[in-house]
Amino acid sequence: MIEFSRFILENGLKVLVQEDFSTPVVAINVLYDVGSKDESPELTGLAHLFEHLMFGGSKNIKDFDTPIQQAGGECNAFTNSDITNFYITLPVENIEIAFWLESDRMKSLSFSKKSLKTQQKVVIEEFKETTLNEPYGDMWHHLSEMSYKTHPYRWPTIGLEIDHISKVTVEDIKNFFYHHYCPNNAILVVSGPVKELQIKELCEKWFSDIPMGEIPKRAFLFDKKEKEERKEIKAPVPSNAIYMAFNMPERLHPDYYTYDLISDILSNGRSARLFQKLVKENHLFSYIDAYLYGSIDPGIFIIEGRLLDEVSLEEAERAIWEELEKLKTTPIEENELQKLQNQVESTLIFSETGVQNKATNLAYFELVGDANLINTEAKLYQEVTIENIQKVANQTFRKENLSVLTYLKNSDKKI
Amino acid sequence: MPPIKEITHISLDQPLTYVLDNGIKIYLINTGQHEACKIEFHFATGRTDEHKRLVAKSTLRLIKDGTRQYNSSQLAEKIDFYGAALNLNAQLDASSIVLTALNKHLENLIPILAEIIWDPIFPQSELEVYKKNNQERLKLELIKNDVIAYRKFTELIFGENHPYGYNSFPETYDQIFREDILKHHLERFGTSNCTIFISGKIADSEIKLINKYFGQNKKIVKLQSLIYNGEINFSPQKLNIITEDTVQTSIKLGIKCFNRSHSDYYGMFVLNTIIGGYFGSRLMLNIREDKGYTYNIYSSLDTMKYDGYFYISTDTSHDLVEKTKAEIYKEIKKLQEKPIDAEEQSMVKNYLLGNFLTMIDGPYNTIDVVKTFISEDLEISHFNQLIEYIKTFNVADIQALANKYLNKSQLWEITVGGKNKK
């Protein structure tokens, strides 16, 4: 059980405090409700580039990292299609440094041309490193485009192409900042050896004078997947690979936890079905995994595998389908359900360690609906039934609901 | 700006120790908040005393794949059923089997684990699957410039026949046979070279349980390190490997150093931090944050039981390679010519002390620090000495180390990449 308290400043900033006196370290997590889904299709990758700029100096502070390091802390951030999330961990004695820094960059960035220019180069190198230079690194580009036609999930967070990143101007940056980086679009979570009252005072002192912003209403069109789509890429990869993406409902859908357990049945642990059947028994794959891309809006359920040399892509796909058909036609045994429940119980307990983990999770759950999900999730998993697993498998694992991406190695390069 | 307070006290929790009936030692950090634990069975055996390449790693990886009583999938099923995780960490000097579990399941898990560790049968069919899948995994790694460069670096500084230096290839796996694995397990996994590290929150009854399953047998093994006694002395080279179909080149620059007990270790630890060990480092600030040549640049001081090395690593577009290298050498030269100023010194000090505070936050982290020292035959008090050094180090000593170890003529330089993607 993770206990926390919650208050809202007049400018709309939501604050959660989670007291944990077992540690000398405090985590301050600031989540902004903005992700790559809020970009325009002509300027993709902007949300992630913006995350980099948040470290490039704000109105009154030249450089973000130096004071944190002076205070014995560390900071980092990540962006995905839904959120941009920043966190600092530091010795609790120096907690006010974090408030000073986070409030200043929420007030206003310095919008320096130099910082934009440098970070554009850095992000372009990141694009090259993670997408172009990495075998199978462009799979998100293809899967997003195949699974979504209208929703902005159709482009990946890193951006559609390098050109989009290089054409961002200071004007674009300002515009993005004033529309999304406002207190009423943020959730601040503090986890560590602190008292609620102390955090209230710090929040009043540093954040209360930041004005509310006007946040554009989202009006996404949701796709209804109606037909199977397939794409084959010839690339200099070492082995053939298959990615199967099935469309699935949004994060708050009651079936979400059923989907999560289905991915566990297929690939959580070495006893999971895909590994036992397709790797160990039938020697078709050298690696296989199933997981959900757990986005807030309707997401995708992915199965990916790398094939052994002598196996054809058709054979590999057929074998995966056989396992999916089993889930559709045969209810899982009580014993297997019990295993899933035991695994979930363990995972949830171990995820409660570490202040930074807790702060980030609380912020995310608060955004999704209610931070207390962190405590009620265990029960939601327990409520998943054998019948529902079968029902969801039948709804989901259909050809019309599928996008298949395959990589075919185009040479037998000697290494 | 709010005032910054110095971090004054960092104290590593002293582990509790137990000795099982057969002499196996347990180190325990028992400060957890949940009824859960991590139990690591640590065997002092690895590449340093294997009789054939890759045998140490393969033995460890296959240890979970069959005992007299259960086959591989039955074992996997049992561990997963109790919501536990079993990790096998093959390091250069050690082989570790790590169980993470809720306490309430230990009664069921510990007997299985004892069987896995003491009675594995290494079925031929499992070995075949293992070999094939690892060959595939290796093929994927071997097309990455970064991996090629790192492998070349360690091979060059130690030599291609040294346990720390040799590289494995898909063909290396073809040479591993079941007899090799059985022999390695028989001769290298004993009670005499086993130490148990536990963290979390456990009771005496659980120690008793472990004693029942791990404290009764006795198996003395003789270990023979294959590490060369003499100094390795190769003269550094500059090497450029051309690969196709990539858009970035990987750069590694470095030098062979020493293990943690060397008199220059603390100083190099600090020097490494200044050069490329944290976000505010010289390389990061100049080459990423000012020039934008790369997404990531860092340096690392890696130590093993008998040796160690320092290296700088980055990936950058092919056309920026020369500029990036020039800036790296420029940063090294600056550190050789001028001691760091008081402001940078205090930043490095505070950053490191804060970092240590996180490093020993919670039982699962603390035990890893304890294990690092114990497994390298060092006193845990080394940790406090390192902290003392960081608090009081002399900038002239750091400058002297930059001059002693980081001259251009001493550094190996590996670049891998070159041809643009079509």
Chai-1 contact restraints between the chains, C-beta under 6 A:
chainA,res_idxA,chainB,res_idxB,connection_type,confidence,min_distance_angstrom,max_distance_angstrom,comment,restraint_id
A,T23,B,D361,contact,1.0,0.0,6.0,A-B,restraint_1
A,P24,B,L357,contact,1.0,0.0,6.0,A-B,restraint_2
A,V25,B,L357,contact,1.0,0.0,6.0,A-B,restraint_3
A,V25,B,T358,contact,1.0,0.0,6.0,A-B,restraint_4
A,V25,B,D361,contact,1.0,0.0,6.0,A-B,restraint_5
A,D65,B,F279,contact,1.0,0.0,6.0,A-B,restraint_6
A,D65,B,G280,contact,1.0,0.0,6.0,A-B,restraint_7
A,Q69,B,G280,contact,1.0,0.0,6.0,A-B,restraint_8
A,Q69,B,M347,contact,1.0,0.0,6.0,A-B,restraint_9
A,Q69,B,Y351,contact,1.0,0.0,6.0,A-B,restraint_10
A,Q70,B,I4,contact,1.0,0.0,6.0,A-B,restraint_11
A,Q70,B,M347,contact,1.0,0.0,6.0,A-B,restraint_12
A,Q70,B,N350,contact,1.0,0.0,6.0,A-B,restraint_13
A,A71,B,I4,contact,1.0,0.0,6.0,A-B,restraint_14
A,G72,B,I7,contact,1.0,0.0,6.0,A-B,restraint_15
A,G72,B,N350,contact,1.0,0.0,6.0,A-B,restraint_16
A,G72,B,L353,contact,1.0,0.0,6.0,A-B,restraint_17
A,G72,B,G354,contact,1.0,0.0,6.0,A-B,restraint_18
A,G73,B,G354,contact,1.0,0.0,6.0,A-B,restraint_19
A,P91,B,I7,contact,1.0,0.0,6.0,A-B,restraint_20
A,P91,B,G354,contact,1.0,0.0,6.0,A-B,restraint_21
A,P91,B,L357,contact,1.0,0.0,6.0,A-B,restraint_22
A,E93,B,K5,contact,1.0,0.0,6.0,A-B,restraint_23
A,N94,B,I4,contact,1.0,0.0,6.0,A-B,restraint_24
A,N94,B,K5,contact,1.0,0.0,6.0,A-B,restraint_25
A,E96,B,P2,contact,1.0,0.0,6.0,A-B,restraint_26
A,I97,B,P2,contact,1.0,0.0,6.0,A-B,restraint_27
A,W100,B,P2,contact,1.0,0.0,6.0,A-B,restraint_28
A,T118,B,G292,contact,1.0,0.0,6.0,A-B,restraint_29
A,K121,B,G292,contact,1.0,0.0,6.0,A-B,restraint_30
A,V122,B,R288,contact,1.0,0.0,6.0,A-B,restraint_31
A,V122,B,G292,contact,1.0,0.0,6.0,A-B,restraint_32
A,V122,B,Y295,contact,1.0,0.0,6.0,A-B,restraint_33
A,E125,B,T294,contact,1.0,0.0,6.0,A-B,restraint_34
A,E125,B,Y295,contact,1.0,0.0,6.0,A-B,restraint_35
A,E126,B,Y295,contact,1.0,0.0,6.0,A-B,restraint_36
A,K128,B,V247,contact,1.0,0.0,6.0,A-B,restraint_37
A,K128,B,Q248,contact,1.0,0.0,6.0,A-B,restraint_38
A,E129,B,Y295,contact,1.0,0.0,6.0,A-B,restraint_39
A,E129,B,D315,contact,1.0,0.0,6.0,A-B,restraint_40
A,L132,B,V247,contact,1.0,0.0,6.0,A-B,restraint_41
A,N133,B,T246,contact,1.0,0.0,6.0,A-B,restraint_42
A,N133,B,V247,contact,1.0,0.0,6.0,A-B,restraint_43
A,N133,B,Q248,contact,1.0,0.0,6.0,A-B,restraint_44
A,P236,B,D245,contact,1.0,0.0,6.0,A-B,restraint_45
A,P238,B,K139,contact,1.0,0.0,6.0,A-B,restraint_46
A,P238,B,L140,contact,1.0,0.0,6.0,A-B,restraint_47
A,P238,B,I143,contact,1.0,0.0,6.0,A-B,restraint_48
A,S239,B,E136,contact,1.0,0.0,6.0,A-B,restraint_49
A,G269,B,D80,contact,1.0,0.0,6.0,A-B,restraint_50
A,R270,B,A76,contact,1.0,0.0,6.0,A-B,restraint_51
A,S271,B,A76,contact,1.0,0.0,6.0,A-B,restraint_52
A,S271,B,E77,contact,1.0,0.0,6.0,A-B,restraint_53
A,S271,B,D80,contact,1.0,0.0,6.0,A-B,restraint_54
A,Q276,B,S73,contact,1.0,0.0,6.0,A-B,restraint_55
A,S286,B,N133,contact,1.0,0.0,6.0,A-B,restraint_56
A,S286,B,E136,contact,1.0,0.0,6.0,A-B,restraint_57
A,K339,B,D80,contact,1.0,0.0,6.0,A-B,restraint_58
A,K339,B,F81,contact,1.0,0.0,6.0,A-B,restraint_59
A,N342,B,Y82,contact,1.0,0.0,6.0,A-B,restraint_60
A,N342,B,G83,contact,1.0,0.0,6.0,A-B,restraint_61
A,Q343,B,G83,contact,1.0,0.0,6.0,A-B,restraint_62
A,E345,B,G83,contact,1.0,0.0,6.0,A-B,restraint_63
A,S346,B,G83,contact,1.0,0.0,6.0,A-B,restraint_64
A,S346,B,L102,contact,1.0,0.0,6.0,A-B,restraint_65
A,I349,B,H34,contact,1.0,0.0,6.0,A-B,restraint_66
A,I349,B,A36,contact,1.0,0.0,6.0,A-B,restraint_67
A,T353,B,G362,contact,1.0,0.0,6.0,A-B,restraint_68
A,I415,B,L142,contact,1.0,0.0,6.0,A-B,restraint_69
